[in-house]
Amino acid sequence: MIIITMTNSQKVKWQKEEYDNYIYDGKFFIIVKNGEWIGFYNLDTVISIVIKK
């Protein structure tokens, strides 16, 4: 599970079956499923990212 907390206190939760990878490029956090970007978060609007295995 990935839990992303935004600066407006909104939490976004991704269950493990919803994604198969993620990318961090220094400015964006990207959720990937089957090679396609399905979630795209600008880190300027993110407080925290927690990845639970």
VOPADO-239113 format. One record per residue: residue in three letters; x, y, z of N, C-alpha, C in turn. Coordinates in Angstrom, 1 decimal, always signed. Each point is the difference from the previous one (the first is absolute). Example, Ala and Ser with C-alpha at 12.3 -4.5 7.8 and 13.67 -1.06 7.14 Angstrom:
BEGIN
(ALA,(+13.2,-5.7,+7.8),(-0.9,+1.2,+0.0),(+0.9,+1.2,+0.0));
(SER,(-0.4,+1.1,-0.7),(+0.9,+1.1,+0.0),(-0.8,+1.1,+0.8));
// end
This chain:
BEGIN
(MET,(+0.8,-1.2,+0.0),(-0.8,+1.2,+0.0),(+0.9,+1.2,+0.0));
(ILE,(-0.4,+1.0,-0.7),(+0.6,+1.3,+0.0),(-1.0,+1.1,+0.5));
(ILE,(+0.4,+0.7,+1.0),(-0.8,+1.1,+0.5),(+0.7,+1.3,-0.2));
(ILE,(-0.7,+0.9,-0.8),(+0.6,+1.3,-0.3),(-0.9,+1.1,+0.7));
(THR,(+0.7,+0.8,+0.8),(-0.7,+1.1,+0.7),(+0.3,+1.3,-0.7));
(MET,(-1.0,+0.7,-0.4),(+0.1,+1.2,-0.7),(+0.1,+1.2,+0.9));
(THR,(+0.4,+1.2,-0.5),(+0.1,+1.2,+0.9),(-1.3,+0.4,+0.5));
(ASN,(-1.1,-0.3,-0.7),(-1.4,+0.4,+0.4),(-0.6,-1.1,+1.0));
(SER,(+0.9,-0.9,+0.5),(-0.4,-1.1,+0.9),(-0.7,-1.1,-0.6));
(GLN,(-0.3,+0.0,-1.3),(-0.6,-1.1,-0.7),(+1.0,-1.2,+0.0));
(LYS,(-0.6,-1.2,+0.2),(+0.9,-1.2,-0.1),(-0.5,-0.8,-1.2));
(VAL,(+1.0,-0.5,-0.8),(-0.3,-0.8,-1.1),(+0.6,-1.4,+0.3));
(LYS,(-0.8,-1.0,-0.1),(+0.5,-1.4,+0.3),(+0.0,-0.8,-1.3));
(TRP,(+1.1,-0.7,-0.2),(+0.1,-1.0,-1.1),(+0.2,-1.4,+0.5));
(GLN,(-0.9,-0.9,-0.2),(+0.2,-1.4,+0.4),(+1.0,-0.6,-1.0));
(LYS,(+0.7,-1.0,+0.5),(+1.0,-0.7,-0.7),(-0.5,-0.6,-1.4));
(GLU,(-1.2,-0.4,+0.0),(-0.5,-0.6,-1.3),(-0.3,+1.1,-1.0));
(GLU,(+0.0,+1.3,+0.4),(-0.3,+1.1,-0.9),(+1.2,+0.5,-0.8));
(TYR,(+1.2,-0.4,+0.5),(+1.2,+0.5,-0.7),(+1.1,-1.1,+0.1));
(ASP,(+1.0,+0.1,-0.9),(+1.0,-1.0,+0.1),(+1.4,+0.6,+0.1));
(ASN,(+0.1,+1.3,-0.1),(+1.2,+0.7,+0.2),(-0.2,+1.5,+0.3));
(TYR,(+1.0,+0.7,+0.4),(-0.1,+1.4,+0.2),(+1.4,+0.7,-0.4));
(ILE,(-0.1,+1.2,-0.3),(+1.2,+0.8,-0.4),(+0.1,+1.3,+0.8));
(TYR,(+1.2,+0.3,+0.4),(+0.3,+1.3,+0.6),(+1.1,+0.7,-0.8));
(ASP,(-0.3,+1.1,-0.6),(+1.0,+0.7,-0.9),(+0.5,+1.3,+0.6));
(GLY,(-0.3,+0.2,+1.3),(+0.5,+1.2,+0.6),(-1.0,+1.1,+0.1));
(LYS,(-0.9,+0.1,-0.9),(-1.1,+1.0,+0.0),(-1.4,-0.7,+0.0));
(PHE,(-0.1,-1.2,-0.5),(-1.3,-0.7,-0.1),(+0.1,-1.4,+0.6));
(PHE,(-1.1,-0.4,+0.6),(-0.1,-1.4,+0.4),(-1.1,-0.6,-0.9));
(ILE,(+0.4,-1.1,-0.7),(-0.9,-0.6,-1.0),(-0.3,-1.4,+0.3));
(ILE,(-1.3,-0.3,-0.1),(-0.5,-1.4,+0.2),(-0.1,-0.6,-1.3));
(VAL,(+0.5,-1.3,-0.2),(+0.0,-0.7,-1.2),(-0.7,-1.3,+0.0));
(LYS,(-0.8,-0.3,-1.0),(-0.7,-1.3,-0.1),(+0.1,-0.5,-1.5));
(ASN,(+0.6,-1.1,-0.2),(+0.2,-0.6,-1.3),(+0.8,+1.0,-1.0));
(GLY,(+1.0,+0.7,+0.6),(+0.8,+0.9,-0.8),(-0.6,+1.3,-0.3));
(GLU,(-1.3,+0.3,+0.5),(-0.6,+1.3,-0.2),(-0.1,+0.8,+1.3));
(TRP,(+0.2,+1.3,-0.1),(-0.2,+0.8,+1.1),(-1.4,+0.2,+0.3));
(ILE,(-0.4,-0.4,+1.2),(-1.4,+0.1,+0.4),(-0.3,+1.0,+1.2));
(GLY,(+1.1,+0.4,+0.6),(-0.1,+1.0,+1.1),(+1.2,+0.9,-0.1));
(PHE,(-0.2,+1.3,+0.1),(+1.1,+1.0,-0.3),(-0.1,+1.1,+1.1));
(TYR,(+1.0,+0.1,+0.9),(-0.1,+1.0,+1.1),(+1.2,+0.9,+0.0));
(ASN,(-0.3,+1.3,-0.1),(+1.1,+1.0,+0.1),(+0.4,+0.1,+1.5));
(LEU,(+1.2,-0.2,+0.3),(+0.5,-0.1,+1.4),(-0.1,+1.4,+0.7));
(ASP,(-0.2,+1.1,-0.7),(-0.3,+1.3,+0.6),(-1.3,-0.1,+0.8));
(THR,(-0.9,-0.9,-0.3),(-1.3,-0.1,+0.6),(-0.1,-1.2,+0.9));
(VAL,(+1.1,-0.7,+0.3),(+0.0,-1.2,+0.8),(+0.7,+0.2,+1.3));
(ILE,(-0.6,-0.4,+1.1),(+0.7,+0.1,+1.3),(+0.8,-1.3,+0.2));
(SER,(-0.6,-1.2,-0.2),(+0.7,-1.2,+0.3),(-0.5,-1.1,-1.0));
(ILE,(+0.9,-1.0,-0.2),(-0.4,-1.2,-0.7),(+0.5,-1.2,+0.9));
(VAL,(-0.9,-0.9,+0.3),(+0.3,-1.2,+0.8),(-0.3,-1.2,-0.9));
(ILE,(+1.0,-0.9,-0.1),(-0.1,-1.2,-0.8),(+0.0,-1.2,+1.0));
(LYS,(-1.1,-0.7,+0.1),(-0.1,-1.2,+0.9),(+0.0,-1.2,-0.9));
(LYS,(+0.9,-0.9,+0.4),(+0.1,-1.3,-0.7),(-0.9,-1.1,+0.6));
// end
